[in-house]
Every structure is written in structure tokens, then in C-alpha cells.
């Protein structure tokens, strides 16, 4: 996994993206995507300009971890007991997995458990919360978390939440022919 530390460096140096965009000529859109680690590709000239502007080098700018994460999400069936206990309109018992690969080979699968709750039926508002399923899964995840910076963990949680939000949107619209949804997901790297 490779990511950049632009957001961290900008915070440390108290530089706003709009100022950097003005000073370097790099578009604000490019810098925002770069700072959020949502871009898929960065040109070498852009990296050079960013590093020169910030007075840093690529080894400080980039963070590399010798493993990758990919995700799997499954929206389950309605859980009437959980719906009743939480007062939500519908509660789906859902499964979420983080697959960890090293050298393009899956080495671990971390299971998370949680519910996707319909908290407002009229506006189609759904909230999800996922925690590591048990101590065994936590023990498998911990050595990877210990090697990650806080910024990297935040990015992984954000990417995982987006993956779940997109999966929920696809599943609910397919199952119930709903036009639009408002989905919010929280991921916890701890046991419930």
C-alpha cells in the first residue's frame, strides 16, 4: 500500500490547499484529491513541484507499507430482533471483510460484524456500524495496524466506509427499487 502524506505535511506547515494551488499552479482539484489519497495516478512533475514547494523529499512525502487491503461487503437479511431493540425501521445483519495481501497473495481475512439500520424510512436514511468480530480477528489485524500511521488508518476507514456505502446503495436499490438513499457508515478497529 502506498499513500502520500500531503495532508499531514500541509497541517504541520500550516499551509492551505488554496494557497498551495495559487503558489504552484497545480489545480486545487488535483491537490485536494492528492491530500485525500483518492487519486489513482500522479504525474512525476506534480510530485516534483509539490516536494519542492514543501521543502520535502519523496521519502517523507510517501508512505509505503508492504501489504494491501481490499474489501468485501454483504448486506444480509432483515434482523427483526435488532430492528425492534434499536427502534429502527429495518435492520440488516451485514458482513464486512478486509482481505490483506502481501506480494499479491492473500495472507489474512479480517471479519467485521455489524448492522445496517434504516433510521428514517421516508428519507431512506441508513446508518451502519462495523466492529472487528472477535479477539481472533483482532489478533490478526493488530500487527498490520501497528505498522500504519494514524493518517493511513483514517484513509483505510474512509475507503472501507465508502465501499460499504456503495454496496448498501446497490443492494437496497436493487432489492426495493428505491431511487435514492442517504448512507452513513462507521468502521471501528476494535471489538464491540
C-alpha positions as a Markdown table, in Angstrom:
| # | Residue | x | y | z |
|---|---|---|---|---|
| 1 | Unk | 0.0 | 0.0 | 0.0 |
| 2 | Unk | 1.4 | 3.4 | -1.0 |
| 3 | Unk | -0.1 | 6.7 | 0.1 |
| 4 | Unk | 1.0 | 10.2 | 0.4 |
| 5 | Unk | 1.4 | 12.5 | 3.5 |
| 6 | Unk | 0.3 | 15.7 | 1.8 |
| 7 | Unk | -2.5 | 16.4 | 4.3 |
| 8 | Unk | -0.1 | 15.8 | 7.2 |
| 9 | Unk | 2.6 | 18.0 | 5.8 |
| 10 | Unk | 0.2 | 20.8 | 5.0 |
| 11 | Unk | -1.1 | 20.7 | 8.5 |
| 12 | Unk | 2.4 | 20.7 | 10.0 |
| 13 | Unk | 3.4 | 23.7 | 7.9 |
| 14 | Unk | 0.0 | 25.4 | 8.3 |
| 15 | Unk | -0.5 | 25.8 | 4.5 |
| 16 | Unk | -3.9 | 25.7 | 2.9 |
| 17 | Unk | -4.6 | 23.9 | -0.3 |
| 18 | Unk | -5.9 | 27.1 | -1.9 |
| 19 | Unk | -2.6 | 28.9 | -1.1 |
| 20 | Unk | -0.5 | 26.0 | -2.5 |
| 21 | Unk | -2.6 | 25.8 | -5.6 |
| 22 | Unk | -2.1 | 29.6 | -6.2 |
| 23 | Unk | 1.7 | 29.4 | -5.5 |
| 24 | Unk | 2.4 | 26.2 | -7.6 |
| 25 | Unk | -0.1 | 26.5 | -10.4 |
| 26 | Unk | -1.3 | 22.9 | -9.6 |
| 27 | Unk | -5.1 | 22.8 | -9.6 |
| 28 | Unk | -7.0 | 22.8 | -6.4 |
| 29 | Unk | -8.9 | 19.8 | -7.5 |
| 30 | Unk | -5.7 | 17.8 | -8.0 |
| 31 | Unk | -4.2 | 18.9 | -4.7 |
| 32 | Unk | -7.5 | 18.1 | -2.9 |
| 33 | Unk | -7.6 | 14.6 | -4.4 |
| 34 | Unk | -3.9 | 14.2 | -3.6 |
| 35 | Unk | -4.3 | 15.3 | 0.0 |
| 36 | Unk | -7.3 | 12.8 | 0.5 |
| 37 | Unk | -5.4 | 10.0 | -1.2 |
| 38 | Unk | -8.3 | 9.5 | -3.6 |
| 39 | Unk | -6.4 | 9.9 | -6.8 |
| 40 | Unk | -5.3 | 6.8 | -8.8 |
| 41 | Unk | -2.3 | 8.4 | -10.5 |
| 42 | Unk | 0.1 | 11.4 | -10.0 |
| 43 | Unk | 2.4 | 12.7 | -12.6 |
| 44 | Unk | 6.1 | 12.9 | -11.7 |
| 45 | Unk | 6.2 | 16.6 | -12.5 |
| 46 | Unk | 3.4 | 17.2 | -9.9 |
| 47 | Unk | 5.3 | 15.2 | -7.3 |
| 48 | Unk | 8.4 | 17.2 | -8.0 |
| 49 | Unk | 6.5 | 20.5 | -7.8 |
| 50 | Unk | 4.8 | 19.5 | -4.5 |
| 51 | Unk | 8.1 | 18.3 | -2.9 |
| 52 | Unk | 10.0 | 21.5 | -4.0 |
| 53 | Unk | 7.2 | 23.8 | -2.7 |
| 54 | Unk | 7.0 | 22.0 | 0.6 |
| 55 | Unk | 10.8 | 21.6 | 1.0 |
| 56 | Unk | 10.5 | 17.9 | 1.5 |
| 57 | Unk | 11.6 | 14.8 | -0.4 |
| 58 | Unk | 9.6 | 11.8 | -1.8 |
| 59 | Unk | 10.6 | 9.6 | 1.2 |
| 60 | Unk | 8.8 | 12.0 | 3.5 |
| 61 | Unk | 6.0 | 12.7 | 1.1 |
| 62 | Unk | 5.1 | 9.0 | 0.5 |
| 63 | Unk | 4.3 | 6.2 | 3.0 |
| 64 | Unk | 4.8 | 2.6 | 1.9 |
| 65 | Unk | 3.5 | -0.5 | 3.6 |
| 66 | Unk | 4.3 | -3.9 | 2.2 |
| 67 | Unk | 0.7 | -5.1 | 2.2 |
| 68 | Unk | -2.6 | -4.1 | 0.6 |
| 69 | Unk | -6.2 | -4.2 | 1.7 |
| 70 | Unk | -9.2 | -5.0 | -0.3 |
| 71 | Unk | -12.8 | -5.2 | 0.9 |
| 72 | Unk | -15.9 | -7.4 | 0.7 |
| 73 | Unk | -19.3 | -6.4 | 1.9 |
| 74 | Unk | -22.5 | -8.3 | 2.1 |
| 75 | Unk | -25.8 | -6.8 | 3.1 |
| 76 | Unk | -27.7 | -9.6 | 4.9 |
| 77 | Unk | -31.3 | -10.3 | 5.6 |
| 78 | Unk | -33.5 | -8.2 | 7.9 |
| 79 | Unk | -32.9 | -8.9 | 11.6 |
| 80 | Unk | -36.3 | -8.3 | 13.3 |
| 81 | Unk | -34.9 | -8.6 | 16.8 |
| 82 | Unk | -32.2 | -5.9 | 16.2 |
| 83 | Unk | -34.8 | -3.7 | 14.4 |
| 84 | Unk | -37.1 | -4.0 | 17.5 |
| 85 | Unk | -34.3 | -3.4 | 20.0 |
| 86 | Unk | -32.9 | -0.3 | 18.2 |
| 87 | Unk | -36.3 | 1.1 | 17.1 |
| 88 | Unk | -35.1 | 1.3 | 13.5 |
| 89 | Unk | -37.4 | 0.6 | 10.6 |
| 90 | Unk | -35.3 | -2.1 | 9.2 |
| 91 | Unk | -32.0 | -3.6 | 10.4 |
| 92 | Unk | -29.9 | -5.8 | 8.1 |
| 93 | Unk | -27.3 | -8.0 | 9.7 |
| 94 | Unk | -24.4 | -7.3 | 7.4 |
| 95 | Unk | -20.9 | -8.8 | 6.9 |
| 96 | Unk | -17.7 | -6.9 | 6.1 |
| 97 | Unk | -14.3 | -8.3 | 5.4 |
| 98 | Unk | -10.9 | -6.8 | 4.9 |
| 99 | Unk | -8.6 | -9.1 | 2.9 |
| 100 | Unk | -4.9 | -8.4 | 3.4 |
| 101 | Unk | -2.4 | -9.3 | 0.7 |
| 102 | Unk | 1.3 | -9.4 | 0.6 |
| 103 | Unk | 3.2 | -9.9 | -2.7 |
| 104 | Unk | -0.2 | -10.2 | -4.4 |
| 105 | Unk | -1.2 | -13.2 | -2.2 |
| 106 | Unk | -4.0 | -13.1 | 0.3 |
| 107 | Unk | -2.5 | -13.7 | 3.7 |
| 108 | Unk | -5.3 | -12.7 | 6.1 |
| 109 | Unk | -9.0 | -12.1 | 6.1 |
| 110 | Unk | -10.4 | -9.9 | 8.9 |
| 111 | Unk | -14.1 | -10.3 | 9.7 |
| 112 | Unk | -16.2 | -7.4 | 10.9 |
| 113 | Unk | -19.8 | -7.7 | 12.1 |
| 114 | Unk | -22.5 | -5.1 | 12.2 |
| 115 | Unk | -25.9 | -3.9 | 11.2 |
| 116 | Unk | -27.1 | -1.6 | 8.5 |
| 117 | Unk | -30.2 | 0.2 | 10.0 |
| 118 | Unk | -32.9 | 2.2 | 8.2 |
| 119 | Unk | -33.2 | 5.1 | 10.6 |
| 120 | Unk | -35.6 | 7.1 | 8.5 |
| 121 | Unk | -37.9 | 5.2 | 6.2 |
| 122 | Unk | -39.4 | 8.3 | 4.5 |
| 123 | Unk | -35.9 | 9.8 | 3.5 |
| 124 | Unk | -34.3 | 6.4 | 3.1 |
| 125 | Unk | -31.6 | 7.1 | 5.7 |
| 126 | Unk | -29.3 | 4.2 | 6.5 |
| 127 | Unk | -26.6 | 4.0 | 9.2 |
| 128 | Unk | -24.0 | 1.2 | 9.5 |
| 129 | Unk | -21.6 | 0.4 | 12.3 |
| 130 | Unk | -19.0 | -2.3 | 11.9 |
| 131 | Unk | -16.6 | -3.7 | 14.6 |
| 132 | Unk | -14.0 | -6.4 | 14.4 |
| 133 | Unk | -15.9 | -9.7 | 15.1 |
| 134 | Unk | -13.9 | -11.2 | 17.9 |
| 135 | Unk | -10.5 | -11.4 | 19.6 |
| 136 | Unk | -9.1 | -13.9 | 17.0 |
| 137 | Unk | -9.8 | -11.4 | 14.2 |
| 138 | Unk | -8.4 | -8.5 | 16.3 |
| 139 | Unk | -5.2 | -10.5 | 16.9 |
| 140 | Unk | -4.8 | -11.0 | 13.1 |
| 141 | Unk | -5.4 | -7.3 | 12.4 |
| 142 | Unk | -3.3 | -5.8 | 15.2 |
| 143 | Unk | 0.2 | -6.4 | 13.6 |
| 144 | Unk | -0.9 | -4.5 | 10.5 |
| 145 | Unk | -2.4 | -1.6 | 12.4 |
| 146 | Unk | 0.8 | -1.3 | 14.4 |
| 147 | Unk | 2.7 | -0.6 | 11.2 |
| 148 | Unk | 0.3 | 2.0 | 9.9 |
| 149 | Unk | 0.3 | 5.8 | 10.7 |
| 150 | Unk | -2.8 | 7.3 | 12.1 |
| 151 | Unk | -3.4 | 9.1 | 8.8 |
| 152 | Unk | -3.2 | 5.8 | 6.9 |
| 153 | Unk | -5.7 | 4.2 | 9.3 |
| 154 | Unk | -8.0 | 7.1 | 8.7 |
| 155 | Unk | -7.7 | 6.6 | 5.0 |
| 156 | Unk | -8.4 | 2.9 | 5.2 |
| 157 | Unk | -11.5 | 3.5 | 7.4 |
| 158 | Unk | -12.7 | 6.2 | 4.9 |
| 159 | Unk | -12.2 | 3.8 | 1.9 |
| 160 | Unk | -13.9 | 1.0 | 3.7 |
| 161 | Unk | -16.9 | 3.2 | 4.6 |
| 162 | Unk | -17.2 | 4.3 | 1.0 |
| 163 | Unk | -17.1 | 0.7 | -0.1 |
| 164 | Unk | -19.9 | -0.3 | 2.3 |
| 165 | Unk | -21.9 | 2.8 | 1.4 |
| 166 | Unk | -21.7 | 2.0 | -2.3 |
| 167 | Unk | -22.6 | -1.7 | -1.6 |
| 168 | Unk | -25.5 | -0.7 | 0.6 |
| 169 | Unk | -26.8 | 1.7 | -2.1 |
| 170 | Unk | -26.5 | -1.0 | -4.8 |
| 171 | Unk | -28.2 | -3.7 | -2.7 |
| 172 | Unk | -31.1 | -1.6 | -1.3 |
| 173 | Unk | -31.9 | 0.0 | -4.7 |
| 174 | Unk | -31.9 | -3.5 | -6.4 |
| 175 | Unk | -34.0 | -5.1 | -3.7 |
| 176 | Unk | -36.5 | -2.4 | -3.1 |
| 177 | Unk | -36.4 | -0.3 | -6.2 |
| 178 | Unk | -35.6 | 2.9 | -4.2 |
| 179 | Unk | -34.4 | 5.9 | -6.2 |
| 180 | Unk | -32.0 | 7.4 | -3.7 |
| 181 | Unk | -30.5 | 6.7 | -0.3 |
| 182 | Unk | -28.6 | 8.5 | 2.3 |
| 183 | Unk | -26.0 | 6.1 | 3.7 |
| 184 | Unk | -23.5 | 6.7 | 6.5 |
| 185 | Unk | -21.0 | 4.1 | 7.8 |
| 186 | Unk | -18.6 | 4.0 | 10.7 |
| 187 | Unk | -15.8 | 1.4 | 11.0 |
| 188 | Unk | -14.1 | 0.6 | 14.3 |
| 189 | Unk | -10.8 | -1.2 | 14.5 |
| 190 | Unk | -11.9 | -2.7 | 17.8 |
| 191 | Unk | -14.2 | -5.4 | 19.2 |
| 192 | Unk | -17.7 | -4.4 | 20.1 |
